[in-house]
């Protein structure tokens, strides 16, 4: 369980998205408005962002609540970026991994977060985990369900899958092994965003100043926010937001809306 947010668009200070809005991720750490499971997200937080001309993101993560970090608000005020992924965490199970268990997880150009929980963890994914190479299991950042889900996604990305396919196929694999799981996944490479709605809330906003935000819940009362239906894959690139039912074939996930109108929705910028 957690709340998370990704953004891609014109460069803005981190705080413009994460701290300043009336219901920003900062406030969602103690007063979320749409969270279905858990009430307080105080078990860690993190933000990853991209510097200009550097494809590898930087990360700032802590084990405690975001409101207890006296440096974060000042950092968020001055650091500008054209893409970020951030999360506040409500741990499914208490553990000793501290900030290593806090999203975003990272590898190469990618940042990843999981909002939800794998039911029956860890036994429910034993067979799924056995299919991964030993070196990938030994490289897990933390000993929690989100870290293993990230390993499954990353394995597909490194095998050549596009971001949407990697997320959707991982959701289907984990859900088959553990049907009661909640699997809202969020992924960015600094230019595009992919996300799944599977068991919890997901929204997106085409910002009037440019850029797209994808988040667990709206950070303000702008009427342009749109809710993503459950069991849906979202792909956002530039001004386009495509929605595809996860049950549909993966080859429809990222095609233009004009050629796949029956399975996608395109949100026009206003």
C-alpha positions as CSV (number, residue, x, y, z in Angstrom):
1,X,0.0,0.0,0.0
2,X,1.2,3.5,-0.8
3,X,0.5,6.5,-2.9
4,X,2.7,7.3,-5.9
5,X,3.0,9.8,-8.8
6,X,4.9,10.1,-12.0
7,X,5.3,13.2,-14.2
8,X,6.8,13.9,-17.7
9,X,6.8,17.3,-19.4
10,X,8.4,20.7,-19.1
11,X,10.9,21.1,-16.3
12,X,9.3,22.2,-13.0
13,X,10.6,22.2,-9.3
14,X,9.9,18.9,-7.5
15,X,7.8,20.8,-5.0
16,X,5.4,22.1,-7.6
17,X,4.1,18.6,-7.9
18,X,4.9,16.9,-4.6
19,X,4.6,19.6,-1.9
20,X,2.7,22.7,-3.1
21,X,-0.7,21.3,-4.2
22,X,-3.4,21.2,-1.6
23,X,-3.5,17.4,-1.6
24,X,0.0,16.8,-2.8
25,X,1.8,13.5,-2.2
26,X,3.4,15.2,0.8
27,X,-0.1,15.5,2.4
28,X,-1.2,12.1,1.2
29,X,1.4,10.6,3.5
30,X,-0.9,11.3,6.5
31,X,-4.3,12.3,4.8
32,X,-4.9,10.5,1.6
33,X,-8.4,11.1,0.1
34,X,-8.8,8.0,-2.1
35,X,-6.7,5.3,-0.4
36,X,-8.7,2.0,-0.1
37,X,-6.2,0.1,2.0
38,X,-4.3,1.6,4.9
39,X,-4.6,5.1,6.3
40,X,-1.1,6.5,6.9
41,X,1.9,6.3,4.6
42,X,4.7,6.7,7.1
43,X,7.0,3.8,6.4
44,X,9.3,5.5,4.0
45,X,9.3,7.7,0.9
46,X,11.3,8.4,-2.1
47,X,11.6,10.5,-5.3
48,X,13.6,9.8,-8.4
49,X,14.2,12.5,-11.1
50,X,16.1,13.1,-14.3
51,X,18.7,15.8,-14.8
52,X,19.1,17.5,-18.2
53,X,21.1,15.4,-20.6
54,X,21.5,12.5,-18.2
55,X,19.4,9.4,-18.8
56,X,20.2,7.8,-15.4
57,X,17.9,9.2,-12.7
58,X,19.0,10.4,-9.3
59,X,17.1,9.1,-6.2
60,X,16.4,10.5,-2.7
61,X,14.9,7.9,-0.3
62,X,14.3,7.7,3.4
63,X,12.9,5.1,5.8
64,X,10.8,7.5,7.8
65,X,7.7,9.6,6.9
66,X,8.2,12.4,4.4
67,X,6.9,15.0,6.9
68,X,9.8,14.1,9.3
69,X,12.5,14.9,6.8
70,X,13.5,18.5,7.4
71,X,15.6,18.6,4.2
72,X,13.1,17.4,1.7
73,X,10.9,20.5,1.3
74,X,14.0,22.6,0.7
75,X,15.4,20.1,-1.8
76,X,12.1,20.0,-3.6
77,X,11.9,23.8,-3.8
78,X,15.1,24.2,-5.9
79,X,15.6,20.9,-7.8
80,X,13.9,21.1,-11.3
81,X,13.2,18.2,-13.6
82,X,11.2,17.2,-16.7
83,X,10.4,13.8,-15.3
84,X,10.0,12.2,-11.9
85,X,8.5,9.3,-10.0
86,X,7.8,9.6,-6.3
87,X,6.0,7.5,-3.6
88,X,5.1,7.5,0.1
89,X,4.9,4.0,1.6
90,X,2.6,2.1,3.9
91,X,4.4,-1.2,4.4
92,X,2.5,-4.4,3.9
93,X,4.7,-6.2,6.4
94,X,7.2,-4.6,8.8
95,X,10.8,-5.3,7.7
96,X,14.4,-4.4,8.3
97,X,15.2,-3.1,4.8
98,X,14.7,0.6,5.8
99,X,15.0,2.9,2.8
100,X,16.0,0.1,0.5
101,X,12.4,-1.0,0.6
102,X,11.1,2.5,-0.4
103,X,10.2,3.3,-4.0
104,X,11.2,4.2,-6.5
105,X,13.3,1.2,-7.4
106,X,15.7,1.9,-10.2
107,X,17.9,0.3,-12.9
108,X,19.4,2.0,-15.9
109,X,17.0,4.6,-17.2
110,X,14.0,3.2,-15.4
111,X,12.2,4.2,-12.2
112,X,9.5,1.9,-10.7
113,X,6.9,1.9,-7.9
114,X,4.2,-0.6,-6.7
115,X,1.1,0.5,-5.0
116,X,-0.6,-2.6,-3.5
117,X,0.3,-5.9,-2.1
118,X,1.0,-9.5,-3.2
119,X,-1.5,-11.7,-1.3
120,X,0.1,-14.7,0.5
121,X,3.6,-13.2,0.2
122,X,6.2,-14.7,0.0
123,X,4.9,-18.2,-0.6
124,X,2.5,-17.3,-3.3
125,X,5.2,-16.2,-5.7
126,X,7.7,-19.0,-4.9
127,X,7.3,-20.6,-8.3
128,X,7.3,-17.3,-10.1
129,X,10.5,-16.3,-8.4
130,X,12.2,-19.6,-9.4
131,X,11.9,-18.7,-13.0
132,X,14.2,-15.7,-12.6
133,X,18.0,-16.1,-13.0
134,X,19.7,-16.5,-9.6
135,X,21.8,-13.4,-10.2
136,X,18.6,-11.3,-10.5
137,X,17.2,-12.7,-7.3
138,X,20.4,-12.1,-5.5
139,X,20.3,-8.5,-6.7
140,X,17.0,-7.6,-5.1
141,X,17.2,-4.2,-3.4
142,X,14.9,-5.4,-0.6
143,X,13.1,-8.4,0.8
144,X,9.5,-7.3,0.1
145,X,6.9,-8.1,-2.5
146,X,7.4,-4.8,-4.4
147,X,11.1,-5.6,-5.0
148,X,10.3,-9.0,-6.5
149,X,7.6,-7.5,-8.7
150,X,10.2,-5.0,-9.9
151,X,12.6,-7.8,-10.7
152,X,9.9,-9.5,-12.8
153,X,9.3,-6.2,-14.7
154,X,13.0,-5.5,-15.1
155,X,13.6,-9.0,-16.5
156,X,11.1,-8.3,-19.2
157,X,12.5,-4.8,-20.0
158,X,16.0,-6.2,-20.3
159,X,14.7,-8.9,-22.6
160,X,13.4,-6.2,-25.0
161,X,9.7,-5.7,-24.0
162,X,8.3,-2.2,-24.2
163,X,7.3,-0.6,-20.9
164,X,3.6,-1.3,-21.2
165,X,4.0,-4.9,-22.2
166,X,6.5,-5.5,-19.3
167,X,4.0,-4.1,-16.8
168,X,0.9,-5.8,-18.1
169,X,2.4,-9.2,-18.5
170,X,3.9,-9.0,-15.0
171,X,0.5,-8.2,-13.6
172,X,-1.1,-11.1,-15.3
173,X,1.7,-13.5,-14.2
174,X,1.5,-12.3,-10.5
175,X,-2.3,-12.3,-10.5
176,X,-2.4,-15.8,-11.8
177,X,-0.2,-17.0,-9.0
178,X,-1.8,-14.8,-6.3
179,X,-5.3,-13.8,-7.5
180,X,-6.1,-11.5,-4.6
181,X,-3.1,-9.3,-5.2
182,X,-3.4,-5.5,-5.8
183,X,-1.0,-4.5,-8.5
184,X,-1.0,-0.8,-9.4
185,X,2.4,-0.5,-11.0
186,X,4.1,2.7,-12.2
187,X,7.1,3.0,-14.5
188,X,9.0,5.7,-16.3
189,X,12.1,6.1,-18.4
190,X,12.2,9.8,-18.2
191,X,10.2,10.5,-21.3
192,X,7.2,8.2,-21.2
193,X,5.1,6.8,-18.4
194,X,3.4,3.4,-18.1
195,X,1.1,2.3,-15.3
196,X,-1.5,-0.3,-14.4
197,X,-4.7,0.0,-12.4
198,X,-5.3,-3.3,-10.7
199,X,-7.1,-3.2,-7.4
200,X,-6.6,0.4,-6.4
201,X,-7.1,3.9,-7.7
202,X,-5.2,5.6,-10.5
203,X,-5.8,9.0,-12.1
204,X,-4.1,11.1,-14.8
205,X,-4.0,14.8,-15.6
206,X,-2.9,16.6,-18.8
207,X,-1.6,19.7,-17.2
208,X,-2.6,23.0,-18.8
209,X,1.0,24.2,-18.8
210,X,2.2,21.0,-20.5
211,X,3.1,17.6,-19.3
212,X,1.2,14.6,-17.9
213,X,0.8,13.5,-14.3
214,X,-0.2,9.9,-13.4
215,X,-1.0,9.4,-9.8
216,X,-2.8,7.2,-7.2
217,X,-5.1,10.1,-6.6
218,X,-5.5,13.8,-7.7
219,X,-3.3,16.3,-5.9
220,X,-5.9,19.1,-6.3
221,X,-9.5,19.6,-7.4
222,X,-8.7,20.4,-11.1
223,X,-11.8,19.0,-13.1
224,X,-9.4,17.8,-15.8
225,X,-8.3,14.8,-13.7
226,X,-9.5,11.5,-15.2
227,X,-9.8,8.2,-13.3
228,X,-8.4,5.1,-15.0
229,X,-10.7,2.1,-14.9
230,X,-9.6,-1.0,-13.0
231,X,-7.8,-3.7,-15.0
232,X,-6.3,-1.1,-17.4
233,X,-2.9,-0.3,-18.8
234,X,-2.0,3.4,-19.2
235,X,0.7,4.7,-21.5
236,X,1.5,8.4,-21.6
237,X,3.9,10.0,-24.1
238,X,3.9,13.7,-24.6
239,X,0.3,14.9,-24.8
240,X,-1.1,11.5,-25.5
241,X,-2.6,9.1,-22.9
242,X,-3.7,5.7,-24.1
243,X,-5.8,3.3,-22.0
244,X,-5.9,-0.4,-22.8
245,X,-7.8,-3.2,-21.0
246,X,-5.1,-5.5,-19.7
247,X,-7.0,-8.5,-21.0
248,X,-6.5,-7.3,-24.5
249,X,-3.5,-8.5,-26.6
250,X,-0.3,-6.6,-25.7
251,X,0.4,-5.6,-29.3
252,X,-2.4,-3.0,-28.9
253,X,-0.9,-1.3,-25.9
254,X,1.1,1.5,-27.5
255,X,-0.4,2.0,-31.0
256,X,-1.9,5.4,-31.9
257,X,-5.5,6.0,-30.9
258,X,-6.4,6.6,-34.5
259,X,-5.7,3.0,-35.5
260,X,-6.8,1.3,-32.2
261,X,-9.9,3.3,-31.3
262,X,-11.8,0.2,-30.2
263,X,-9.3,-0.6,-27.4
264,X,-7.8,2.8,-26.5
265,X,-8.8,6.2,-25.2
266,X,-6.9,9.3,-26.1
267,X,-7.3,12.3,-23.8
268,X,-7.1,15.6,-25.8
269,X,-5.2,18.4,-24.2
270,X,-7.4,21.4,-23.3
